[in-house]
Amino acid sequence: MEILGISYIEWVGYLASFFLLLSFLMRNITTLRYINSLGCLFFVAYGILLNSWPLIITNGAIVLINIYYLFIKPKES
């Protein structure tokens, strides 16, 4: 299936890149981590569609790191 001549798999990759780049425009670190996680999750999906373990492992690890800093690590006063 294609949209505008681009396969849906490539669209997932473009979405992942968009959210990853958007995350670096954030001034608030919490917002950065949420948007970065969204981009990384799209990259994990992209990696699954391409059967690319380096994409899956790296971006999955980044999501876990973001989850750690967002929810597990106690907030410093």
Sequence and secondary structure as in RCSB ss.txt:
>XXXX:A:sequence
MEILGISYIEWVGYLASFFLLLSFLMRNITTLRYINSLGCLFFVAYGILLNSWPLIITNGAIVLINIYYLFIKPK
ES
>XXXX:A:secstr
 EETTEEHHHHHHHHHHHHHHHHTT SSHHHHHHHHHHHHHHHHHHHHHHT HHHHHHHHHHHHHHHIIIIIS  
  
